[in-house]
Amino acid sequence: QVGYRVYRTMGFEESAVFAALAANSGPYLAGISASSGEEREAALFADAFMLYHTTPALLKKDAPGVYAYMDLLAKNGGDRVAVDDLYARHPQA
């Protein structure tokens, strides 16, 4: 899955900002379970990434903070450090 690959290759497992957002996600994202051998946070990122691109209204309603984070990610070329910094300075949830 593309979202999982982005999570791993772009270093999002190091993001304290995304970890905090994932811990406080809405009911849809909270229901996501990780596959065997996969971290829950990685699974949540992958599903949120997919929702952002396929059903953004659902993600925005369920987890506005995660939506805002994914929006910054899409608009800033996948740079985790830049996205974390932008989100931390201007939280949108």
Contacts in CASP RR format, 6 or more apart in sequence:
PFRMAT RR
TARGET T0000
AUTHOR 0000-0000-0000
METHOD contacts of the structure
MODEL  1
QVGYRVYRTMGFEESAVFAALAANSGPYLAGISASSGEEREAALFADAFM
LYHTTPALLKKDAPGVYAYMDLLAKNGGDRVAVDDLYARHPQA
1 46 0 8 1.000
1 50 0 8 1.000
2 46 0 8 1.000
2 49 0 8 1.000
2 50 0 8 1.000
3 45 0 8 1.000
3 46 0 8 1.000
3 49 0 8 1.000
3 50 0 8 1.000
4 38 0 8 1.000
4 42 0 8 1.000
4 43 0 8 1.000
4 45 0 8 1.000
4 46 0 8 1.000
6 12 0 8 1.000
6 45 0 8 1.000
6 46 0 8 1.000
6 49 0 8 1.000
6 78 0 8 1.000
7 13 0 8 1.000
7 42 0 8 1.000
7 45 0 8 1.000
7 46 0 8 1.000
7 49 0 8 1.000
8 42 0 8 1.000
10 78 0 8 1.000
10 79 0 8 1.000
10 80 0 8 1.000
11 80 0 8 1.000
12 18 0 8 1.000
12 45 0 8 1.000
12 80 0 8 1.000
13 39 0 8 1.000
13 41 0 8 1.000
13 42 0 8 1.000
14 80 0 8 1.000
15 80 0 8 1.000
15 83 0 8 1.000
15 84 0 8 1.000
16 84 0 8 1.000
17 69 0 8 1.000
17 83 0 8 1.000
17 84 0 8 1.000
17 87 0 8 1.000
17 88 0 8 1.000
18 41 0 8 1.000
18 45 0 8 1.000
18 66 0 8 1.000
18 69 0 8 1.000
18 84 0 8 1.000
19 41 0 8 1.000
21 63 0 8 1.000
21 65 0 8 1.000
21 66 0 8 1.000
21 69 0 8 1.000
21 93 0 8 1.000
22 29 0 8 1.000
22 40 0 8 1.000
22 41 0 8 1.000
22 44 0 8 1.000
22 45 0 8 1.000
22 66 0 8 1.000
25 44 0 8 1.000
25 48 0 8 1.000
25 62 0 8 1.000
25 63 0 8 1.000
25 66 0 8 1.000
26 62 0 8 1.000
26 63 0 8 1.000
27 62 0 8 1.000
28 58 0 8 1.000
28 62 0 8 1.000
28 63 0 8 1.000
29 44 0 8 1.000
29 47 0 8 1.000
29 48 0 8 1.000
29 59 0 8 1.000
29 62 0 8 1.000
29 63 0 8 1.000
29 66 0 8 1.000
32 40 0 8 1.000
32 43 0 8 1.000
32 44 0 8 1.000
32 47 0 8 1.000
33 40 0 8 1.000
33 43 0 8 1.000
34 40 0 8 1.000
34 42 0 8 1.000
34 43 0 8 1.000
35 43 0 8 1.000
48 59 0 8 1.000
48 63 0 8 1.000
48 66 0 8 1.000
48 67 0 8 1.000
48 70 0 8 1.000
49 70 0 8 1.000
49 73 0 8 1.000
51 58 0 8 1.000
51 59 0 8 1.000
52 59 0 8 1.000
52 67 0 8 1.000
52 70 0 8 1.000
52 71 0 8 1.000
52 74 0 8 1.000
56 67 0 8 1.000
59 66 0 8 1.000
59 67 0 8 1.000
59 70 0 8 1.000
60 67 0 8 1.000
63 93 0 8 1.000
64 92 0 8 1.000
64 93 0 8 1.000
65 91 0 8 1.000
65 92 0 8 1.000
65 93 0 8 1.000
66 93 0 8 1.000
68 87 0 8 1.000
68 91 0 8 1.000
68 92 0 8 1.000
68 93 0 8 1.000
69 83 0 8 1.000
69 87 0 8 1.000
72 83 0 8 1.000
72 86 0 8 1.000
72 87 0 8 1.000
73 83 0 8 1.000
76 82 0 8 1.000
76 83 0 8 1.000
76 86 0 8 1.000
END
